[in-house]
Amino acid sequence: MKTELIGKSPAFSRLMNAARMVAATDVSVLLLGEPGSGKSSLARDIHTASPRRKDRFLEFACTGAPEGDLAACVAGMEAQRATLYLSEVSELATNDQARLLNLLARQDSAARSAQLRIIAGSTRDLNALVQEGRFRRDLYQRLCVVPLEVAPLRERVLDIPLLTEHFMVLAASRHGLDAPSLKAGAERLLRRYHWPGNLRELGNLCERLVILLPGAEIGPENLPREVRRGDVSAETAPGFELPPQGIDLNSLEAELIRQALSLAGGNKSRAARLLGLTRDTLLYRLQKHLIPG
């Protein structure tokens, strides 16, 4: 699968293997992940690797979209085969949810192959919104034929050097400048940082370094203060000191998972967010610690 997404971490490899299999089909796909994690790029890559690669690809931003805009967008695409990516589908107005459901139902009942393939992306937990009555259950079931969770950058530490080089080369080419290089100390700080803005934040930082320090060696002193300090939440989070007698890390992790599940009322997606994990990572650790799920 040819892709603009780059990485070699286990989380990234699992995602791309699943995306490759999904691309060969025509089913609806739901991409879940934090803002800036690459959902839009993944949607485009799925389309590019699919039998629809020569057909249109259109992205519709659901956040703040006036009611009726989705209907107008779909009406312009129904006459030809296309892929429609719905960015932040959780933000669709109630009437637009009904219109989208009606479209998918019509396609299901058609004898011919569906003209429109839907790929939806969401930062928010759609299943939780369904439980709260804020998103249609029948629409969720149609969109979530195959859910793919895009890991945040903090869970792809092995990918950060590759991504940094990639973004710097792109920015250098775009601005006609020489790409900087990273000193070991700067690379360590990039690996340690929490990256709340994910790929978008890393890409912006790389472009800034290319513009301000073309061809230079980037050291820790050249990085933003929040990166030098490490995790951006460190200023507000209480510190943890390792007791002199040490700790049992596995037991501590298991206990934190149990507490997160309790606080989340058993909702695994919410518990994962409390722990700063993806849902898939939490499920793996539940199995690892033999915690009933």
C-alpha positions in Angstrom: 0.0 0.0 0.0 1.6 3.3 -1.1 1.1 5.9 1.6 2.1 9.3 2.7 2.0 8.1 6.3 5.4 7.1 7.6 6.5 4.8 10.5 7.8 1.5 11.7 6.4 1.2 15.2 4.2 -1.8 16.0 1.1 0.4 16.4 1.7 2.0 13.0 2.4 -1.3 11.3 -0.8 -2.9 12.7 -2.8 0.1 11.5 -1.4 0.0 8.0 -1.9 -3.8 7.6 -5.5 -3.3 8.6 -5.9 -0.4 6.3 -4.5 -2.4 3.4 -7.1 -5.1 3.9 -9.9 -2.6 4.2 -8.8 -0.7 1.1 -9.5 -3.8 -1.1 -13.1 -3.8 0.0 -16.0 -1.3 -0.4 -17.2 -1.2 3.2 -17.7 1.8 5.4 -14.7 2.6 7.6 -14.6 4.6 10.9 -11.3 6.2 11.7 -10.9 7.0 15.4 -8.1 9.1 16.8 -7.0 12.4 18.4 -6.9 15.7 16.5 -3.8 15.8 14.2 -3.1 12.1 14.4 -3.4 11.5 10.6 -7.0 10.4 10.1 -7.5 12.5 7.0 -4.3 11.3 5.4 -5.2 7.7 6.2 -8.7 8.1 4.6 -7.0 9.4 1.4 -4.5 6.6 1.4 -7.3 4.0 1.8 -9.0 5.6 -1.3 -5.8 5.6 -3.3 -5.2 1.9 -2.6 -8.8 0.9 -3.3 -10.5 -0.1 -6.6 -11.9 3.4 -6.6 -8.5 5.1 -6.8 -9.4 6.7 -10.2 -12.7 8.1 -8.8 -13.2 11.3 -6.9 -12.2 11.7 -3.3 -13.9 14.5 -1.3 -13.5 15.6 2.3 -16.4 17.1 4.1 -15.8 18.9 7.4 -18.7 18.2 9.7 -17.7 20.7 12.4 -19.6 23.9 12.0 -21.2 22.8 8.7 -24.5 24.6 8.0 -27.4 22.2 7.9 -28.1 21.1 4.4 -24.5 21.4 3.2 -24.0 17.7 3.5 -27.1 17.0 1.4 -25.8 19.4 -1.3 -22.4 17.7 -1.3 -23.8 14.2 -1.6 -26.2 15.3 -4.3 -23.3 16.4 -6.4 -21.5 13.0 -6.0 -24.3 10.4 -6.3 -24.2 10.4 -10.1 -20.6 9.0 -10.1 -18.5 6.6 -8.1 -16.6 8.5 -5.3 -15.2 8.3 -1.8 -16.5 10.8 0.7 -14.5 11.3 3.9 -16.6 12.8 6.7 -14.2 14.6 9.1 -15.4 14.7 12.7 -18.7 12.9 11.9 -19.7 13.2 15.5 -20.5 16.9 14.9 -23.2 16.2 12.3 -26.5 17.9 13.0 -29.4 15.6 13.8 -31.1 16.2 10.5 -27.9 15.6 8.6 -27.4 12.3 10.5 -30.9 11.3 9.2 -30.0 12.3 5.7 -26.8 10.3 5.7 -28.6 7.3 7.1 -31.2 7.5 4.4 -28.4 7.7 1.7 -26.7 4.6 3.1 -30.0 2.7 3.3 -30.7 3.5 -0.3 -27.3 2.3 -1.4 -27.8 -0.9 0.6 -31.0 -1.6 -1.2 -29.6 -0.8 -4.7 -28.9 -3.8 -7.0 -25.8 -2.2 -8.4 -22.6 -1.5 -6.6 -22.8 1.6 -4.3 -21.8 4.8 -6.0 -20.5 6.4 -2.8 -18.1 4.9 -0.3 -18.2 6.6 3.1 -15.1 6.9 5.3 -15.8 8.7 8.6 -13.4 10.1 11.1 -14.0 11.1 14.7 -12.0 12.4 17.6 -14.9 11.6 20.0 -16.1 8.2 21.1 -19.2 7.7 18.9 -20.3 4.7 20.9 -20.3 6.8 24.1 -22.3 9.5 22.2 -24.8 6.8 21.1 -25.2 5.8 24.8 -25.9 9.5 25.6 -28.5 9.8 22.9 -26.4 12.3 21.0 -25.7 10.2 17.9 -28.0 7.8 16.0 -27.3 4.2 16.9 -28.5 3.0 13.4 -26.1 5.4 11.7 -23.2 4.4 14.0 -23.8 0.8 13.1 -23.6 1.6 9.4 -20.5 3.7 9.7 -18.6 1.4 12.0 -18.4 -1.7 9.7 -14.6 -1.6 10.2 -13.3 0.7 12.9 -9.6 1.6 12.8 -7.9 3.4 15.7 -5.1 5.8 14.8 -2.6 5.9 17.6 -1.5 9.3 18.9 2.1 10.3 18.3 3.1 9.7 21.9 2.5 6.0 21.4 4.7 6.0 18.2 8.0 7.0 19.7 9.9 4.9 17.2 8.4 6.8 14.4 9.4 10.3 15.6 12.9 10.4 14.0 11.5 9.2 10.6 8.6 11.7 10.8 10.9 14.6 11.8 13.2 13.9 8.9 10.3 13.6 6.5 8.6 16.8 7.6 11.9 18.7 7.4 12.7 17.5 3.9 9.2 18.5 2.8 9.4 21.9 4.3 12.9 22.5 3.0 11.8 21.6 -0.5 8.7 23.8 -0.2 10.7 26.9 0.9 13.8 26.3 -1.2 16.0 25.9 1.9 18.4 23.3 3.4 16.9 20.9 5.9 18.4 21.1 9.4 19.7 18.0 11.2 19.0 17.0 14.8 21.6 16.5 17.5 21.2 13.5 19.8 20.0 15.6 22.7 17.3 17.3 20.6 16.1 14.0 19.3 15.8 12.6 22.8 13.6 15.6 23.8 11.3 15.0 20.8 10.9 11.4 21.7 10.0 12.4 25.3 7.5 15.1 24.5 3.8 14.3 24.9 2.7 15.8 21.5 -0.8 16.9 22.3 -1.1 18.2 18.7 0.2 14.9 17.2 1.5 14.9 13.6 0.2 18.4 13.0 2.2 19.8 15.9 5.4 18.0 14.8 5.0 19.1 11.2 4.5 22.7 12.3 7.6 22.6 14.5 9.7 21.1 11.7 8.6 23.8 9.3 9.5 26.5 11.9 13.0 25.0 12.3 13.6 24.9 8.6 12.6 28.5 8.2 14.5 29.8 11.2 17.5 27.5 11.2 18.1 26.3 7.6 20.9 23.8 7.3 21.8 24.1 11.0 22.3 21.4 13.6 19.3 21.6 16.0 20.2 21.2 19.7 18.0 21.2 22.7 18.4 25.0 23.1 16.7 25.5 19.7 13.5 23.6 20.7 10.4 25.3 22.2 10.2 25.6 26.0 7.4 23.0 26.3 9.4 20.4 24.4 12.5 21.1 26.5 10.4 20.6 29.6 9.0 17.3 28.4 5.3 16.4 28.8 3.2 19.5 28.6 1.1 18.2 31.4 4.1 18.1 33.7 3.5 21.7 35.0 0.0 20.9 36.3 0.4 17.2 37.2 1.7 16.3 40.6 5.2 14.8 40.6 5.9 11.2 41.3 8.9 10.1 43.3 10.1 6.5 43.2 10.2 5.3 46.8 13.6 4.0 48.1 12.3 0.5 48.3 11.1 0.6 44.7 7.7 -0.5 43.2 6.2 -3.4 41.4 5.5 -1.7 38.1 3.1 -4.4 36.8 1.0 -4.2 39.9 0.9 -0.5 39.7 -0.2 -0.5 36.1 -2.9 -3.0 36.8 -4.2 -1.0 39.7 -4.3 2.2 37.7 -6.3 0.4 34.9 -8.8 -0.9 37.5 -9.2 2.7 38.9 -9.7 4.1 35.4 -12.3 1.5 34.6 -14.1 2.3 37.8 -14.0 6.1 37.2 -15.3 5.5 33.6 -18.1 3.3 34.8 -16.7 0.3 32.9 -16.5 2.2 29.6 -13.2 1.1 28.0 -12.9 4.1 25.6 -13.3 6.6 28.5 -10.9 4.6 30.7 -8.4 4.6 27.9 -8.6 8.4 27.6 -8.1 8.7 31.4 -4.9 6.7 31.0 -3.7 8.5 27.9 -4.0 5.2 25.9 -5.8 4.1 22.7 -8.6 1.7 23.2 -6.7 -1.1 21.5 -3.7 -0.5 23.9 -6.0 -0.7 26.9 -7.6 -3.9 25.6 -4.1 -5.4 25.2 -3.2 -4.5 28.8 -6.4 -5.8 30.2 -5.5 -9.2 28.7 -1.9 -8.8 29.9 -3.0 -8.3 33.5 -5.9 -10.8 33.3 -8.4 -8.0 34.2 -12.0 -8.9 33.4 -13.4 -6.7 30.6 
